[in-house]
Amino acid sequence: MTALTHFNQSGEAHMVDVGDKAITQRTAVTEGYIEMQPETLKLIMDGGHQKGDVLAVARIAGIMASKKTADLIPLCHPLPLTHVEIKLSPEIDSSRIRCQTTAKTNGQTGVEMEALNATQIALLTIYDMCKAVDRGMVIQSVRLLEKDGGKSGHWQKATG
């Protein structure tokens, strides 16, 4: 296991120096879910929500969040994102919505945090827009599925 990089030799938190790293194309894919009552999912899918298109608003919120990651997480580097895609997929049988985010940059550090932040905020936006009818919604299983680029190369979550 690699040592924690956000601490110096004295144990103090610091921003990692990425100045000597090569600029490479970096990609991260994340996912998360929000479970809800079947009636809530139906309301979203039928477009019957008084606040508007829940999934469209959540998608935009997630994209905006990806661009603000360095403002929210103290030791993250600000990154010039080249692409952010958020897919929101209803899963009727399990009464939930899956959010999958892909983030890309050409840079010296990865985009995992930007993708994770986008997924979280997209799901939180769904919660915010639907809490009046379903306060029991649960956001869960937000995680990195895959990353590529940089010295460590390609990583993918093991299946199973």
VEXBA-880952 format. One record per residue (C-alpha): residue number from 0; x, y, z. Coordinates in nm, 4 decimals, always signed. Example, Ala and Ser with C-alpha at 12.3 -4.5 7.8 and 13.67 -1.06 7.14 Angstrom:
2
  num      east     north        up
    0   +1.2300   -0.4500   +0.7800
    1   +1.3670   -0.1060   +0.7140
//
This chain:
160
  num      east     north        up
    0   +0.0000   +0.0000   +0.0000
    1   +0.1243   +0.3481   -0.0878
    2   +0.1723   +0.6060   +0.1878
    3   -0.0816   +0.8850   +0.2285
    4   +0.0339   +1.1670   +0.0011
    5   -0.1466   +1.4598   +0.1644
    6   +0.0818   +1.4554   +0.4686
    7   +0.4450   +1.5623   +0.4755
    8   +0.7193   +1.3840   +0.6730
    9   +0.6187   +1.5752   +0.9862
   10   +0.2563   +1.4584   +0.9539
   11   +0.1249   +1.7996   +0.8494
   12   -0.1422   +1.8248   +0.5813
   13   -0.0231   +1.9774   +0.2553
   14   -0.1138   +2.0013   -0.1115
   15   +0.0782   +1.7444   -0.3142
   16   +0.3319   +1.8936   -0.5565
   17   +0.2341   +1.7648   -0.9013
   18   +0.4600   +2.0066   -1.0896
   19   +0.6986   +1.7361   -1.2107
   20   +0.4240   +1.4961   -1.3231
   21   +0.3595   +1.4472   -1.6923
   22   +0.0457   +1.5971   -1.8421
   23   -0.1690   +1.3058   -1.9542
   24   -0.5308   +1.2468   -2.0381
   25   -0.7071   +1.1462   -1.7183
   26   -1.0497   +0.9880   -1.6830
   27   -1.2578   +0.8810   -1.3849
   28   -1.5930   +0.7003   -1.3749
   29   -1.8036   +0.6945   -1.0581
   30   -2.1485   +0.5763   -0.9582
   31   -2.4013   +0.6168   -0.6811
   32   -2.7671   +0.5482   -0.6121
   33   -3.0647   +0.7130   -0.4494
   34   -3.3405   +0.4807   -0.3278
   35   -3.6914   +0.6134   -0.2892
   36   -4.0537   +0.5136   -0.2623
   37   -4.1958   +0.3719   -0.5878
   38   -4.4435   +0.6620   -0.5992
   39   -4.1573   +0.9125   -0.5854
   40   -3.9761   +0.7441   -0.8728
   41   -4.2990   +0.7398   -1.0737
   42   -4.3507   +1.1113   -1.0075
   43   -3.9986   +1.1821   -1.1375
   44   -4.0384   +0.9594   -1.4429
   45   -4.3808   +1.0982   -1.5341
   46   -4.2481   +1.4538   -1.5171
   47   -4.5184   +1.5414   -1.2685
   48   -4.2972   +1.7245   -1.0202
   49   -4.4008   +2.0847   -0.9585
   50   -4.0362   +2.1979   -0.9461
   51   -3.9709   +2.0775   -1.3017
   52   -3.7538   +1.8107   -1.4633
   53   -3.5785   +1.6577   -1.1629
   54   -3.3204   +1.4627   -1.3629
   55   -3.2267   +1.7586   -1.5843
   56   -3.1723   +1.9817   -1.2817
   57   -2.9703   +1.7079   -1.1071
   58   -2.7529   +1.6601   -1.4158
   59   -2.6706   +2.0318   -1.4361
   60   -2.6052   +2.0485   -1.0607
   61   -2.3606   +1.7584   -1.0863
   62   -2.1727   +1.9191   -1.3737
   63   -2.1521   +2.2470   -1.1841
   64   -2.0282   +2.0642   -0.8727
   65   -1.7502   +1.8910   -1.0649
   66   -1.6145   +2.2357   -1.1567
   67   -1.6200   +2.3503   -0.7917
   68   -1.4446   +2.0491   -0.6356
   69   -1.1219   +2.2341   -0.5476
   70   -1.3314   +2.4994   -0.3695
   71   -1.4888   +2.2348   -0.1462
   72   -1.2116   +1.9837   -0.0769
   73   -0.9157   +2.1693   +0.0740
   74   -0.6227   +1.9795   -0.0787
   75   -0.7636   +1.9193   -0.4285
   76   -0.5944   +2.0904   -0.7207
   77   -0.8170   +2.3034   -0.9440
   78   -0.8455   +2.1181   -1.2734
   79   -0.9399   +2.2283   -1.6236
   80   -1.2087   +1.9731   -1.6997
   81   -1.2403   +1.8780   -2.0643
   82   -1.5573   +1.6685   -2.0281
   83   -1.8175   +1.5766   -1.7666
   84   -2.1040   +1.3418   -1.8444
   85   -2.3737   +1.2443   -1.5977
   86   -2.6110   +0.9596   -1.6753
   87   -2.9170   +0.9232   -1.4524
   88   -3.0866   +0.5873   -1.5009
   89   -3.4083   +0.4884   -1.3240
   90   -3.4150   +0.1314   -1.1961
   91   -3.7844   +0.0593   -1.1525
   92   -3.7480   -0.2867   -0.9931
   93   -3.5311   -0.1540   -0.7089
   94   -3.7069   +0.1852   -0.6885
   95   -3.3899   +0.3880   -0.7278
   96   -3.1956   +0.6061   -0.9660
   97   -2.8385   +0.5259   -1.0604
   98   -2.6020   +0.8130   -1.1291
   99   -2.2901   +0.7444   -1.3336
  100   -2.0415   +1.0253   -1.3889
  101   -1.7475   +1.0354   -1.6291
  102   -1.4993   +1.3209   -1.5858
  103   -1.1959   +1.3934   -1.8042
  104   -0.9014   +1.6309   -1.8052
  105   -0.5598   +1.6688   -1.9554
  106   -0.3489   +1.7336   -1.6516
  107   -0.0984   +1.6324   -1.3890
  108   -0.3411   +1.4803   -1.1407
  109   -0.6521   +1.2632   -1.1589
  110   -1.0192   +1.3575   -1.1753
  111   -1.1595   +1.1055   -0.9269
  112   -1.2655   +1.3720   -0.6785
  113   -1.4429   +1.5751   -0.9465
  114   -1.6395   +1.2710   -1.0623
  115   -1.7257   +1.1667   -0.7050
  116   -1.8337   +1.5198   -0.6173
  117   -2.0535   +1.5405   -0.9283
  118   -2.2219   +1.2103   -0.8435
  119   -2.2878   +1.3138   -0.4829
  120   -2.4328   +1.6523   -0.5763
  121   -2.6510   +1.5121   -0.8548
  122   -2.7984   +1.2650   -0.6046
  123   -2.8359   +1.5332   -0.3359
  124   -3.0206   +1.7492   -0.5873
  125   -3.2696   +1.4690   -0.6486
  126   -3.3129   +1.4425   -0.2728
  127   -3.3630   +1.8182   -0.2382
  128   -3.6201   +1.8343   -0.5156
  129   -3.8186   +1.5361   -0.3844
  130   -3.7867   +1.5637   -0.0062
  131   -4.1323   +1.7181   +0.0279
  132   -4.2888   +1.3892   -0.0852
  133   -4.0250   +1.1389   +0.0379
  134   -3.7928   +1.2257   +0.3268
  135   -3.6830   +0.8627   +0.3575
  136   -3.4735   +0.8568   +0.0390
  137   -3.1282   +0.7006   +0.0843
  138   -2.8119   +0.7941   -0.1044
  139   -2.5730   +0.5021   -0.1119
  140   -2.2823   +0.3202   -0.2708
  141   -2.1062   +0.6264   -0.4133
  142   -1.7754   +0.4943   -0.5407
  143   -1.5051   +0.5013   -0.8012
  144   -1.5573   +0.2447   -1.0772
  145   -1.2620   +0.3201   -1.3012
  146   -0.9741   +0.5606   -1.3501
  147   -0.7170   +0.5977   -1.6227
  148   -0.4124   +0.8107   -1.6885
  149   -0.1014   +0.9185   -1.5092
  150   +0.1783   +0.7126   -1.3622
  151   -0.0533   +0.4580   -1.2011
  152   -0.2269   +0.3902   -1.5340
  153   -0.5593   +0.2105   -1.5533
  154   -0.7552   +0.0906   -1.2494
  155   -1.0973   -0.0712   -1.2476
  156   -1.3132   -0.1846   -0.9577
  157   -1.3145   -0.5604   -0.9320
  158   -1.6458   -0.7156   -1.0308
  159   -1.8413   -0.9269   -0.7898
//
